[in-house]
Amino acid sequence: MSLVVLVGNPREGSRTRGVAVEAAGAVGERIGLLPPYDVVDLAGLAPHLLSPVLSAGVESALERVAGASVLVVASPTYKGTYTGLLKAFLDRLPPRALAGAAALPLLVMGDPAHSLAVEVHLRPLLVELGALVPTPGLAVLESRLPELAEVLAAWADRVAPQVNIPSKKVGI
């Protein structure tokens, strides 16, 4: 059983990554999966994602994501939705690659008007890949980052009971 954090921010060392790792910790603690967690940060893979031939790094990242029991999928909000970088990566997964995994969508955003993007845009993508997606996804407003621990605790308390960890997960 594994908890993997997938970060779709094109900037290395992003706030999105920090929020995602903390979110993984909050949920992981409640479901009995303790750190360290595997973090797949797409910032370093960006130059290789659109190549017709998969690099070893992209292939490894795809396998790690597909093999997760629990997957935190995080992105900053760009133009009202998740990043193209995240979409380009997830498009490399075969159909139903996330079947049996619990996927937890998370978007970091500056404007509360984008709060529905987690449910309207990111959740359907993860469901299309076969993931079980507990409700609600997490929309983190940048203005609430100073109180992130409280935001994550409340969210983790709501979603953790819905996370069913599969006994067997098949990768890509």
C-alpha positions, -999 to +999 in steps of 0.1 A: +000+000+000+014+033-010+005+070-009+019+090-039+017+127-043+015+140-079+024+177-084+014+194-116+030+227-110+056+237-137+078+254-110+101+233-089+098+238-051+063+253-056+037+261-029+015+236-046+040+209-038+042+220-001+004+220+002+002+186-015+027+169+008+010+184+039-023+172+026-009+137+021+004+138+056-030+148+070-049+121+051-021+095+056-021+099+093-058+092+094-057+061+073-026+046+087-001+054+058+028+072+073+056+091+056+078+091+037+055+095+007+066+092-029+064+126-046+062+128-084+069+165-092+063+171-128+083+203-130+115+183-137+097+161-163+081+189-183+107+189-211+102+152-217+064+148-215+056+156-251+084+135-266+071+106-287+095+083-269+091+081-231+121+089-211+131+066-182+120+094-158+086+098-173+081+060-175+091+056-138+067+084-128+038+069-147+044+035-130+047+051-096+014+070-101-004+040-115+008+018-087-005+041-059-031+029-035-038+065-025-029+094-049-030+131-040-032+150-073-023+186-069-021+216-093-022+253-091-052+268-108-044+281-143-071+297-163-098+283-141-086+247-141-055+224-135-023+229-155-017+216-190+014+199-175-007+178-153-031+169-182-002+160-205+012+136-179-022+120-171-029+116-208+001+093-209-016+068-186-035+040-203-073+037-198-083+027-162-047+030-150-060+044-117-086+016-112-088+007-075-068+038-063-083+065-042-074+098-058-076+130-038-078+161-061-064+194-048-061+228-064-043+258-050-059+291-062-059+328-057-095+335-065-125+318-047-144+320-080-124+290-091-133+268-061-156+245-082-127+237-106-117+208-083-151+191-087-159+202-122-126+197-140-101+176-120-125+150-104-139+139-138-104+134-152-095+111-123-127+092-125-122+087-162-089+070-153-107+047-130-099+062-097-123+063-067-125+100-058-138+108-023-158+139-018-149+167-015-118+176-034-097+203-019-097+239-031-070+258-012-071+296-014-038+313-012-052+336+014-058+306+037-022+293+035-013+308+069-040+285+084-032+255+062-029+230+090-065+238+101-078+237+065-061+203+059-073+188+092-109+196+084-107+183+049-088+151+059-114+144+086-141+145+059-124+124+032-103+099+052-134+077+061-141+074+024-107+062+014-107+025+009-072+011+005-073-017-020-056-050-011-041-053-046-032-026-071-022-034-106+002-008-124+004+001-160 
